[in-house]
Amino acid sequence: MEGTSIIQLQNYNIYLGNLQSSLVDFLKESTYSKYWVLVDENTATHCLPILEASLKAASKTVHLIQIESGEINKTLTTCQDIWKSLLEGGTDRKALVINLGGGVIGDMGGFCASTYKRGIDFIQIPTTLLAQVDASIGGKLGVDFEHVKNIIGCFNNPQAVFIDPVFLNSLPERQVRNGFAEVIKHALIDDEDYWNDLLKIEDFSSINWKMVIYRSLLVKKRIVEEDPFEAGLRKVLNFGHTIGHAIESWSLAHDNDPLLHGEAIALGMEAELRLSIGRGEVNEQEVQTVLTFMNGLYSPYHRSLDDYTPVMEYMKNDKKNEGGQLNFTLLEKLGKAIFNQAVGEEEVYKVVENVMGVPN
């Protein structure tokens, strides 16, 4: 895949390739009153210099807002700091916010832009694998509250998304593995051929990341465009997330070194794979093949608890629940997901205990 690949969505484009060749043209054609770049301490060091080359080429002067990294800082308190910077900087409704970072920056920066003066434009430049394959499509924005993931937020699309795999070169392997969980999810819910190709991967260093990102984005594009507000089909993207978000919320509240989003979602997928057995064509042998592959990547992140009740309580706050029932997306077969699957608490408790304990 040479050059820049353009994925056209209904309301904006995703540009996948060298940042200079796509972002410079976008900025040169824009006439915003002010340009803000939102970063954290990591993207300020490793990614901002790459962006600055494009800004210089486009003859644009920007103002910087820096926040602390990590899911633990994706809160209304941090939003207040961002809004304050915009307000004190004299930002009007014709300004542009450039979100340079991972999912936390994209979620929170987009949310703050969408609510400041009832909404100003923003673009996303995701710099982590997790953000590039997942958060760049769909317009979901939000922050955590009382340790509950993304419970406050909105839907709003960026003006454009610019994805450059060069940013992955600065990521530690744990962050790459973190994003790879969503890659696995896309394959399992929608593309069995993609899953079989992933099974052949032996080392991250040999991966053609542009191709992987492209295939994952096509999966999410198809689903999101058919169901932009999660009324039906889009719920398949929640595979692994009902249990995974609960594990992540518990870890954020209790661990000194909390699980990353993808690590928790990987554990959630392991649990929900077990729940999938017998609900369609998925059998134990197929599930074990997936679990063996995933345990090779994510077994260090299993947690053992004396009491799993707190995790269950977080699960009950999940946005997808209806009528007091725990609601899941499960697999009908490898490469095809089914949503709105109600599962009893006892069965859920059993698989959570299994996954959070000693891995297979």
N, C-alpha and C positions, 0 to 999 in steps of 0.2 A: 504494500500500500504506500505509494509514493505521494508526496505533496500533501495538501490539506484535503481531508474528506469532510463533506458537509452533510449533516443529517438534518433534514428539514422537518420541523414540527409545525403544528398548526399556527402557533403564535410567535415562534422564534426559531433561530438556527443554532445548531451545535457545530462548532468548528473543531475538528480533531486533527492536530498536526502542529507544525511549527508556529509558535505564538506570533512571531514577527510578521508572518505572511498574512495573517487574518485579522489580528487585533489592530494593527496599524491602520489598515483600510477602514475599519469600523470607527476608530477614534478620529481619523481625518475627516470623515463625513459627518461627525457629530458636532452639535453646537450647544452643548450643555453649559450652564452658567458656572458650574464649579465641579471639580472631580475629587472625590474622596476615595482613598484606598484603605480598606479594613484588613489588618494583619494581626498575627500574634507574634510572639518573640521568635518562633521558629521560622515562619514564612518571611518575617522581616529580614532574617539573616540569609536564608537559603534561596528564597523565591523572588523577593522584591527586586534584587539586581537584574534578574531576567526580565521582569515586567518593566523596569525603568528604561531598558533599552528601547522597548516599544513605545513608551510614553515620550521619550526623547525624539524618536523618529517621527512621531505624530505631532510634535511640538505642543504637548499638553503639560501644564503644570498641575500637580496634584497636592492634596492635603492628606496627611496620614493620621489614621486612628489605630492605635495599638492596644490590644487586650491580651489577657493571659490565656494561654492555651488550655485545652482540656474540657471534657464534658462537664466536669464539676463547675466550670465557669459559664455554662450555657444557661444563664439565669436572668430574671428580670433586673437584678441589680446591675449586671453587666450591660444590659440593654439601656438602662438609665445613663450609664457612662457614655454610651454611643450617642444616644439622643442629645445628651448635654453637649458633646463635641460638635454635633451638627448644628445645634441651636446657637452655641457661642461663636461658631464659625460663620454665622450669617447665611446659612444654607436655605435657599428658596426651593420652590417646587420644580425648578428646571435643572436641578443638580443630578449628578450620577454617582452612585456608590459602586465601587469595584471591590468585590469580595474575593480576596486572594488567600486561599487556605483550604482546609479540609471541611468536613461536614459541619463542625461547630461554627466556623466562620460563615459558611454559606447559609446555614439555617438561620442564624442569629442576625447576620448582616442583611439578609433578604427580608426578615421579619421587621427589623428596625426601619429599613428603607420603606417598606410597604405601609408602615403605620405613622411615619414622620410626616406631618402636615397632610395626613390622609393618603400619603403615597408618593414617593419619588422613584425614578427609574434606578435599576441596578443591573449589573452583569455579574456572572459567576466565572471565576477562574479557579476551578478545583485543583488542588495540588497534591492530594492523596489519592491512592487507588480507590479507596472507599467512596470518596466524593465523586471521582470521575465516572465510576460505573453505576452509581446509584443516585446520589442527590442531584445530579445535573439535569435529570428529567423529572418532570412531574409537578413542580411548583409548590411542593410542600415546604412550609417554613414554620419555625417555632422554637420554643425554649422549654426547658424543664421547670417543673414547679413542685416543691415538696418531694423531691427525688423521683417524681413521676415523669417519664420521658415524653417530651414534645406535647404536653397536655395543654399548652397555650400556644396558639398559632393561627395560621391562615393559609389559604391557597393563593399564590400569585406568581406569575411567570417573570423571569428575567427578560431583558431585551436581547440577550444572547449569552451563550456559554462558549468558553474557549478552553479546550483541553489539549495540553501539551505533555506527552509522556516523559519529556525531559525532567519534569519535576520529580518523577519517581526515583531518579538517581540519588536524590538527597535523603530518601526515606530509609530509616532502619528496617531491618527485615521484619520486625514485629509489626510495623505499620503496613508493610506490604501484605503480610499474612492477614492482618486485620481487614483489609479491603478485599482480599481474595475470597473471604466468606460470602460476600455478596455475588461474586462471580459464580461460585458454586451454586448459590441459590437460583440465579437466572437460568443456569443450565438445567437444574433439577425440575424447575416448575414449567419449563417451556421448550426445551430443545435437547432431546436425548443424544443427538449427534454431537452437540456441543459438550455435553457431559462426558461422552466417550472420549472426546479429544482431551478434556481436562485430565482424565484418568491416566493419560500417557505422560503427563508432565512429571519430571523427576527433579527438576531444579528450577527455581525462579529465574536464575540467570539466563536460562535458555528460552525464555518466553518472549514472543513477539507481542509486546504490551499493546501496541496500537491495534493489532488485530483482535486481541482479547477484549479491549475496551469497546471496540466497534461492535463486536458480536453481542456483548452485554447491553450496550445502548439500544441496539435494534430490538432486543427482547423487551426492554422496558418501554421503548417508544410505542411498539404495537399495542401493548397492554394499556398504557396511560392514555393514548389517543382514543381508544375505544371506550374508556371509562375514566374521564379526567377527575371526577370528584369522589371516586371510591364508592360508587353505588353498587357495584357488583364485581365484574371481572378483576378490577384493579386489586381487589383483596388478595388475589393469589400472590402478590408481591410481599404479603405479610407472612409467608412461610418462614417459620423459625422465629418470628418476632413476638408472638404472644408469650411464649415461655422465655425467649431470649431477652426481651425488654424487661421482664420481671427479674431475671437474673442480673441484668445490667443495673437496674435500679437498686436491687439489694446490695450489689457490689459497691456502687457509688456511695451508699449510706454506711457500709461497714468495713470495706477493705482499705488498708493504707495505700495499696497499689491497685486501684480499681481495674476491673476488666475493661478493655476497649470494646467499642460497639460490636465490631465484627467477631471478636472472641466470644462475646455473650450470645450473639446470633448463631454462631457455629454450634454452641451448646444447645441453643433452642432448636436448631434444625435436627440435631442428634435426637433430642427428645421427641420432636414432632414426627420424625421418621418412624420412630417406634409406634407412635399413635396411628400412623398411616397403614400399618400392617393389617390386612384383612378388610380394608375399606374400598379396595378396588383390585387392581392386578398386582399391587406391590406385595412381595413376599419377603420372608425373613432373610433368604439368601441375598436378594438384591439389596435390602437394607444393610446387611452386614458388609457388603462390598463398599457401600458408601461410607459406613461408619469406620471401616478400616482405613480408607483414604483420609477421612477427616481426622481420625485420632492421630495419624501421623503428623498432622499440622497443629492440632488444637488440644491434645491431651494435657499439656502443661497448665491449661487454664481451667481444668475441672476443679471444683470446690467441694469439700465435704462439710456438711453441717450436722449439728445435733438435732436441729428442728427446721423443717422446710416450710413451716407455716408462714413466716414473713414473705417468702417468695410467692406463695399462693395468694397472699393478700395484695401484693403488687399486681399480680395477674388479674385480680378481680376489678382493678381500676382501668384495665385495657379498654381503649376507645372502641374496639371491635365487638365487645360483648353486647349481647342483646337479651332483654328479658331475664336478666340475672344468670344467664347461661354463659359458661366459658366457650368462646367461639374461636375456631381454628381454621387455618388453611392447611390442608394436608395433601399428600400426593395420592393421585389415583393410580399413576404408574410413573416410572422415571421419565421425566420430560413433560408431565402433565399434572397440574394441580387442581384441586377442588376446594371451594371456599364455603364458609358458613357451616362448618362442621362442629356441632355441639358435642362436647366430651364431658363426662362426669368428673367431679373433683377427685374421686378416689383413683381413677385411672391416670389422671394428670399427675397427681401426687406421686404415684408409683414411678412414672417415667422420669420425673424431675429428680427423685431420689436416686434413680439409677444413673442418670447423667452427671449429677453433681457429686456423686460418690466416685468410686474407682471405675475408670473407663474400661470398656471391653478390650 
